[in-house]
Structures are given as C-alpha cells and as structure tokens.
Amino acid sequence: MSVTATIALAGNPNSGKTTLFNALTGARQHVGNYPGVTVERKEGSYIEGEETFNLIDLPGMYSLTPYSLEETVARDFLIQEKPAAIVNIVDAANLERNLYLTVQFMELGVPVSIALNMIDAAQKRGIEINAKKLSKLLGVPVVPTVARSGQGKSEIMKATNKLIKSGLKTDPLIISYGEDIDQTLSEMEDEISAAMPESNYPTRWLALKFLEKDEQILDFCKNENSDLFAKLETIAYRVGRHIATTMATCPEAIIADHRYGYIKALLKQDIVTLHQDQDRQFITDRIDQVVTNRFAGPLIMIAVIMALYQFTFTYSELPVVWLENFFGWLGGVAEVNLADGLLKSLIISGIIDGVGGVLGFAPIIMFMFFGIAILEDSGYLARVAFMLDRVFRTFGLHGASVMPFIVSGGIAGGCAVPGVMAARTLRSPRERLATLLTAPFMNCGAKLPVFALLVGAFFSENEARVMLIITFIAWAGALLSAKLLRSTVIKGESTPFVMELPPYRLPTFRGLIIHTWERTWQYVKKAGTVILGISILLWAAMTFPGLPETQQQAFEQQRAAVTAAAAQDMKDQLAAIDGKEAETALKHSIAGRVGTAMESVSQLAGFDWRTNIAVLGGFAAKEVVVSTLGTAYSLGEVDVEETGSLGETLANDPTFTPAVALSLIMFTIFYAPCFVTVVCISREAGSWKWGAFSIIFNTALAFGLSVLVYQIGSIGIFGA
Amino acid sequence: MLKLNMRQMKENQSGVISAVRAGGELGKRIRDMGLVPGTEIKIKGRAPLYDPVAIRLMGFTLTLRNNEADYIDVTVED
C-alpha cells in the first residue's frame, strides 16, 4: 500500500492534539527524534479505505515565530518537508487564542483544515460555535471533534483528503497590518521577488517574518543574498524608527495586535454565542482554589510528590525483583554449565550482569513515566511549577525541576536514571540542562549502602541525624551548583514563565499507556546498547591484566598447604587465601593500577589505593563502592545488605579515620554519576559533551569538597 | 478609569490591557498568548509565595512572573 499524502497535526499545547493523533493512528505509530535535537518526532499512519496517510504529530506551539526548540522543529518541518496539508487542532473553548496559530498557517499558504476539538467541553461551558460560518469566513474546512471519544475523526480526515484532492492552490492569507507596515511589506516584497524569484517561502511571509525579527529568517536572508539583506534591513530599520517615534512601540507588537484584531473581528460575526456568564466558576477554578491555596496548596503538593515517589519505587519493586531473580538464575545456569575461565567471567560478570543492569531500570522508568504522565496530562504538573517557581528560579531552575530532583533521590533512595528522564517535562532549555546536570547529586538508592556502611562504622550513635545531614548537603549542593552553572557555562536570562494553566482533565488511559511504553522502549533500545557496551569495558578494566602465573601458583601452593594440614579452621583459612588472591588480582588489574597511580593526589582527601579502586568501581553503579572495598580489603565479595564485617575492618584500619569516612561520604554524594546516568544525560541533553562535562565537573567538585572535609576533619581529630 | 501596572492589581480585579512594553523573546511570548492592547484580563490569584501571578483572559488561565507583569499596563474601573 503506498502512502497517499503526508499530513501534519499541529496546534497549541493542551489542545488535545496528541489524543487525536492516538485516536487516528492507534498502535500504528512510532517515535523517533528530529535530527540533532531531543524533540520527539511522532509519526503514524491513518488508513481510509484504500488510502494510507502518513501523519506527523508536531510538537505543540503557540506561534510560528520559533523561540523554543519545539517551535523551531515544527516550523522547519512545515517549510522544508512541505506536508500536503495541516490538520490544525483548535480548542473550541479557547478559539480566540488558538486561531492565532491558524492564521499564521494560512499566511504561510499551507492548506489547512480545522478540527474544532473538545466541542463537548465547550458546549458544557455554554459556548456555541457556528462551525459552518467559521469555515465560510476563513475559507477552510472546519469539523467539530471530540478526540477523546473519536467523534469527528473520520470526518476531519475526509475533509482534509478532499482538500488535498481538490488540487486547488492555496493562496497565502493576507491580513492588513495598518498603513505603515502594509506599505513596508509591499516594498520589501518587491525587493525579495527581484532578488530571489524562486524561494521556498511566500514573499510576503518572508517580509513579515523579517519585520518580526525572526532570527532564522534573518540568517536565511543574510546567507542567501547579503545585498538583499542589507536592503531589507534598511527598510525594516526605517519603519521601526518611524513606529517607535509616532506610536512608541515596535513592528512586532503592531503585527501581533493586528493579527488578534483580525481574529476578534472575525469572531464578532456571530461565530461564538455565549449562553452563560463567562466569569462563572468552573470546576477547574474550584479545584484551583484549594489546590493552589496558600496553605493547603503546598501541603497537597507534598502529598502528591510523596505519592509519585512511592508509586515509582514501591510498585516497581516486584518486577525489579523478578528481573533480578531471572538474571540471577541465568547467571547460575551459566555458572554450572560453562568451564571456568575468562569466557565464563565475561558472560556472567560482563554480559548477564550488564543486560540485567540495563533492564533492571526499565520497570522503575516505566512507573515513573506513568506517574508523571498522569500529573502532566491532568494539568497538575503546571500547578506544581506555578507554586514552586519562586523558589527554583532563585537558583536558575524552573518550578518543574522539582520532579527530576525528587525522583533522582531528593527523597533519599530514588534513582537518577528515571530522574534525568523526568526532566523532559521542562520546556525551557537552559533550566532543563541545569536540572539534568544537578539532579544526580541527589542521594539515589545505590549511594545509600555506601552511607550506611560508613555511618554505621564511624557515627553509629548519630546515625539518623547524619543521614538527614547527608540529604540536606545533597540538596544544598545541587541547588548551589545549579546557580553556579547558570551563571557560568549555561548563562542566560531565565526563560519567561508565560505559561498556560490548562483546565484539569482526566487523562486518557490509551494516552498514558502509549506515552509510558514509548519512552521505556526508547530507553531500552537507545540507552541500553551503550550501557551494555560500557559495562563490558568496566568488567575488562577490573579483570585485565590477570595475575601472572607465578603469583597464581603461589596462592595455589598456600591452598595446598592448608588443605594438607587439614586444620580445624581450614575453610576459613581457604576463604582468607581466596580473599587475598582477589585483592591481589584487583590491584594488578587496569583499575587497580589506575587507583594506585592516583594515590599521591587522592591522599589529599585521605583516600588510599583501596578507596580509589572502590570509587572507580562505583562508576558502574554506586553500590559497587561497597563490594569493591570488600575485595580490596581481602574480604571477598561483600553483600551490600550485610556490611557489618567490612564496617569493622574499616573502623579497625588505623589509616581509615573518621575524617576519611566523612571525606568519602562527601565524595560519594558529588562525584561522577554512574555511567548509566551519564548515558542518559548525554541522550537527554542531545550531546556527549554534557555527559563528559558531568563526569569532569562533578568529580572535580567532589574532590574539592572531600579535600576540604578531610583536611578540616584531620585537624579536628588531631586537636582532640 | 485608572491606569496601573499589572503587578499592582489585586486578586479578582479586572481590567483592559492598554500597553505591553516588553520587546524580544518576552514581548513575543506575552503577545503570542493574547496579551495585546484591548484584551480584557482578570487576576485569578497568586502562587503561595505571591509570585507568579495567574490571570484569566479569553477563557483560559495564564501565569506570569511579577517582573514580567511589570511590562504590562492595564486600565481598570475605579
């Protein structure tokens, strides 16, 4: 079956665009990314009789002059890939503002059909719309729809198909922008037609965007024809100055005013009839009176955040355990059936543990996205951003940064992998990047065994208090580093908080499932392969080079001697030799050599080669710090849940002072995120540069703080 | 008739926008959302820390920070 035509679905955020897309395409859709950016590209197919249409769900936008990444991507698509038509989804209860985008599509000259969506909700609010008349006045098909129930979906597609089939050329809509601008526009149009007779863009539209100071268009003109650019700039400057002196405003403002004026005039022609007082309190207003109330609001928010946290980490526990058991079983099968040696070690410690590690996160990610999708689709997340904006803005972040922070371990025990992914809800690029880079400072579940070990061994009398202080340090560190990053590497004005508070809506189950599934699958497919590769590399670094034969033989001889003597504590002695061998092997490996080589520098923070290797191992996953410390102290594999003996060993080691413990706690909070998180940061930020940055920046920060803590701590101890 | 700044408006107070003095990205975002001269607005409420402010216009609700509302002049009935 061949594709008849490509149709773009476009509209304001919260207009029900994605719901209509889901209703039209069902399961016949897939998600990718636009080249080079992290904006999702959703494509699907709609079948009508013999014909198949390729549908693109463009990101939500308010206007065609792009400021955000989403808007840029959407406009590039419309101009470069030239869909046969746009289905413009318009919120019927919000016609005036939604038509602002429609008018701009029409000015671009792309064939448009309008889906007058959520017509049922509008009717309930006493808003009646004369769709026929609107269609006649605008000269485009207008079809009332209810995307949620699928009402009107085949009608809108039929109307759009007819529009495409008619083959009529759609002339760009011409709106009058007042004498000054209109004259300027025609003057610019003449210049453009003379200089660039064959352009991708309609000439008037190009002139209009030039006056609106659309940076992409300005660059385009500059690159295409610098003479033309200079001429247009002179004209634009002249009209700009004229408008500034006579009306104390700017061309962009006048253009926007006239566009809204055009829409207002249109709607006044008996298009909209109001049957109720619009000031009446609707359900959303009543909910908001409680939910954003000065006193009840923050309490409800805390409860909702706690609930999301519980939901993500408690309910995902069972599938996580299933997966762990499955991979444990698989490891056991390999253990029994494979001959001892490197291949066995690679399969068990490299591949099975690696794949298990990748998939182990999947249930948590799935539950997190499901929970966040509920909050987002219902409209509550916008309220959270509204209530917390004042606090987070102080640190150069966004009100919605709270979700990534909490999921990452703002409530101790989260996980930075879903946390980093939760930052997708942020639409402001700088705030989003700062959130991505600082969320891993939160105390994720994998850091907790490290803290438990050290606090248990050295500060057992104040355990609860120290753990609380650790949480507090993580928050303070994350917020202050966000502030630091936003005033240095991610410098820039905060993104305007001009944001819609959408009416509360019940999320559709289908929407939630599709949303959750796509994102989880993307993680497994895209991040998973990279993660598996790195886990094999880490396995190799801790395994190679193996001990030379002479040393292996020496351990064999010791074992033989013990076995021959058949002493009562033979088992213990053998275990001690195994432990010693593992320690020696670890020290001999690449990781061990790096750890030993770094000793001279790491001494400043009180770390010897053992701690160094443990910290290197923690790059695989933070709890590996504990098991690697165990190996380095010849205790063999230490269970992260049972760290008593390791704790004792550390406490008895004269070089491992409480100052070293504090320093290591500090280092664990702040140093490089585990590589799974690094992979996710790189993917979400759209560049490996930011992944590398997070490794270097975090480790440097952690080392600085650890040195400080160790040096001060040592003075304190010597003083006492 | 009284002209004042949007920041000075009280909860539930209504008015008509008389001027938007912001340029650049902020001005563009403000205007895209329908905050243009002649639009009727009503203050719906403020966040628990008194900033940002939620306003109602053309049948929907919009949030703005106080320092962004500073650029918007409103005419109100006294």
Interface residues (C-beta under 8 A of the other chain):
Chain A: Y62 S63 T65 Y67 A93 N94 E96 R97 Y100 R125 I127 T249 C250 E252 A253 A256 D257 Y260 G261 K264 Q278 D279 T284 D285 D288 Q289 T292 N293 R294 F295 G297 P298 A382 F386 M387 D389 R390 V391 R393 E493 P496 F497 V498 M499 E500 L501 P502 P503
Chain B: A19 V20 G23 E25 L26 G27 K28 R29 I30 R31 D32 M33 G34 V36 P37 G38 T39 K42 K44 G45 A47 P48 L49 Y50 D51 P52 A54 M58 G59 F60 T61 L62 T63 L64 R65 E68
